[in-house]
Amino acid sequence: MTEADIHSRFVRYYETVAELHRMGYELFRVCPYISPNGMCYRCWLTIKKILINK
């Protein structure tokens, strides 16, 4: 897999979340981070309720 393929996957991921927001699912959140060894870029999808401090 080339670097361009990896980049296009992340772009598609963010575009999908943007489309969900346009459809009314504004509570979804993308949480990007770098792996502990610093070699990989990762992200996961969660909901706003989980991210709010109580």
Buried (B, 14 or more C-beta within 10 A) or exposed (E): EEEEEEEEEEEEBEEEBEEBEEEEEEEBBBEEEEEEEEEEEEEEEEEEEEEEEE
